[in-house]
Amino acid sequence: MQEKKVYRSRISGLLAGILLAIYTFSAMQMFANKIIAGAMVLAVTFLFVGLLLSGIHYVISGKTLHIKLWFISMGRIYIPDIVRISRSYNPISSPAASLKRLCLDQKMAQRFPPVLISPVREAEFISDLKAINPDIKVEVPDKNGPWRIQDWDI
């Protein structure tokens, strides 16, 4: 039986706030004169965003990293194919519920674009990946940066 290790995604208050603001503004525009319909859309939207952000997790199983949203597989990465892990604050769409992300670069970059993820226990996650593939080049600084307010990350 192979060991599985699960890491949930870090959830950023800033990203959640941005998504909720966009959805709230959209709902207000659509239902400007219909208060009950607008309130129902907002309630469903809050529930959807909450479930979406809280359901992302990463599973290391054998030599494969599985990216999942609740029970739905969003992809997998063969860990020996990872060549570099670096820090990214890129806001493009990715399976990460935070703007503080890790960028996983793979061999054959033309076929497999970089993947942006945001595990909560980042150092432990990286050490687990390095235990499987010691050739991974890690470019993640340990120091505090401009995107860090006390101990809170964006």
C-alpha positions as CSV (number, residue, x, y, z in Angstrom):
1,M,0.0,0.0,0.0
2,Q,1.5,3.3,-1.0
3,E,1.5,6.3,1.3
4,K,-0.7,9.3,0.5
5,K,0.0,12.7,1.8
6,V,-2.7,15.4,1.5
7,Y,-2.1,19.1,1.6
8,R,-5.0,21.6,1.4
9,S,-4.7,24.9,-0.4
10,R,-3.9,28.1,1.5
11,I,-6.9,30.4,1.4
12,S,-6.2,34.0,0.8
13,G,-8.6,36.6,2.3
14,L,-7.7,39.0,-0.5
15,L,-8.5,36.6,-3.3
16,A,-11.8,35.6,-1.6
17,G,-12.7,39.2,-1.1
18,I,-11.9,40.0,-4.8
19,L,-14.0,37.1,-6.0
20,L,-16.9,38.0,-3.7
21,A,-16.8,41.6,-4.7
22,I,-16.9,40.7,-8.4
23,Y,-19.8,38.4,-7.9
24,T,-21.7,40.8,-5.6
25,F,-21.3,43.6,-8.1
26,S,-22.6,41.3,-10.9
27,A,-25.6,40.2,-8.9
28,M,-26.5,43.8,-7.9
29,Q,-26.4,44.8,-11.6
30,M,-28.5,41.8,-12.7
31,F,-31.1,42.1,-10.0
32,A,-31.2,45.9,-9.3
33,N,-34.9,46.0,-8.8
34,K,-35.5,42.5,-7.5
35,I,-34.3,42.4,-4.0
36,I,-35.3,38.8,-3.1
37,A,-33.8,37.3,-6.3
38,G,-30.6,39.3,-5.8
39,A,-30.3,38.1,-2.2
40,M,-30.8,34.5,-3.3
41,V,-28.1,34.9,-6.0
42,L,-25.7,36.4,-3.4
43,A,-26.3,33.6,-0.9
44,V,-25.7,31.0,-3.6
45,T,-22.6,32.9,-4.7
46,F,-21.1,33.1,-1.2
47,L,-21.7,29.4,-0.8
48,F,-20.2,28.6,-4.2
49,V,-17.1,30.7,-3.6
50,G,-16.6,29.3,-0.1
51,L,-16.9,25.7,-1.4
52,L,-14.7,26.4,-4.3
53,L,-11.9,27.9,-2.3
54,S,-12.1,25.4,0.6
55,G,-12.1,22.3,-1.6
56,I,-8.7,22.5,-3.4
57,H,-6.1,20.1,-2.2
58,Y,-3.0,18.4,-3.4
59,V,-2.3,14.6,-2.9
60,I,1.2,13.1,-3.1
61,S,0.7,9.4,-3.9
62,G,3.7,7.4,-4.9
63,K,5.5,9.5,-7.5
64,T,2.5,11.5,-8.6
65,L,1.1,14.8,-7.4
66,H,-2.7,14.8,-7.8
67,I,-4.5,18.2,-7.9
68,K,-8.1,17.9,-6.8
69,L,-11.2,20.1,-6.2
70,W,-13.1,18.1,-3.6
71,F,-13.4,14.7,-5.4
72,I,-12.8,16.0,-9.0
73,S,-9.3,15.5,-10.4
74,M,-8.0,18.7,-11.9
75,G,-4.8,17.1,-13.1
76,R,-1.7,15.2,-12.1
77,I,2.0,15.8,-12.3
78,Y,4.7,13.1,-12.4
79,I,7.0,14.3,-9.6
80,P,10.3,13.1,-11.3
81,D,9.4,15.5,-14.2
82,I,9.4,18.6,-12.0
83,V,12.6,20.5,-12.6
84,R,12.1,23.7,-10.6
85,I,9.9,25.2,-7.8
86,S,9.7,28.9,-7.5
87,R,7.6,31.6,-5.8
88,S,4.8,33.3,-7.8
89,Y,2.2,35.9,-7.1
90,N,0.7,35.6,-10.6
91,P,-3.1,36.1,-10.4
92,I,-3.9,33.9,-13.5
93,S,-6.5,31.2,-13.0
94,S,-5.0,28.1,-11.3
95,P,-5.9,25.4,-8.7
96,A,-4.8,27.7,-5.9
97,A,-7.0,29.6,-3.4
98,S,-4.2,32.1,-2.6
99,L,-2.1,34.6,-4.5
100,K,1.0,33.4,-2.7
101,R,1.8,30.4,-4.9
102,L,4.4,27.9,-5.9
103,C,5.2,27.6,-9.6
104,L,6.1,24.0,-10.6
105,D,8.1,23.9,-13.9
106,Q,8.2,20.5,-15.6
107,K,10.4,18.9,-18.2
108,M,9.2,19.4,-21.7
109,A,7.8,22.9,-20.9
110,Q,6.4,23.2,-24.4
111,R,3.9,20.4,-23.7
112,F,3.4,21.0,-20.0
113,P,3.0,24.6,-18.9
114,P,4.0,25.6,-15.3
115,V,1.4,24.8,-12.7
116,L,0.6,27.3,-9.9
117,I,-0.4,25.8,-6.5
118,S,-0.6,27.1,-2.9
119,P,-0.2,24.4,-0.3
120,V,-0.6,25.4,3.3
121,R,2.5,23.7,4.8
122,E,4.8,24.9,2.0
123,A,8.2,23.8,3.4
124,E,6.9,20.3,4.2
125,F,5.3,20.0,0.8
126,I,8.6,21.0,-0.9
127,S,10.6,18.6,1.2
128,D,8.2,15.8,0.4
129,L,8.6,16.5,-3.3
130,K,12.4,16.7,-3.0
131,A,12.4,13.3,-1.2
132,I,10.9,11.8,-4.3
133,N,12.9,13.9,-6.8
134,P,16.1,15.3,-5.2
135,D,17.1,17.0,-8.5
136,I,14.3,19.7,-8.1
137,K,15.8,23.2,-8.0
138,V,14.1,25.2,-5.3
139,E,13.9,29.0,-5.7
140,V,11.6,29.8,-2.8
141,P,12.9,32.4,-0.4
142,D,12.4,31.8,3.3
143,K,12.5,35.5,4.2
144,N,9.5,37.9,4.6
145,G,8.8,39.9,1.5
146,P,6.7,42.9,0.5
147,W,3.6,40.7,0.1
148,R,3.7,39.7,3.8
149,I,1.9,41.6,6.5
150,Q,3.1,40.3,9.8
151,D,2.3,36.6,9.5
152,W,-0.6,36.9,7.1
153,D,0.0,36.1,3.4
154,I,-2.1,37.4,0.5
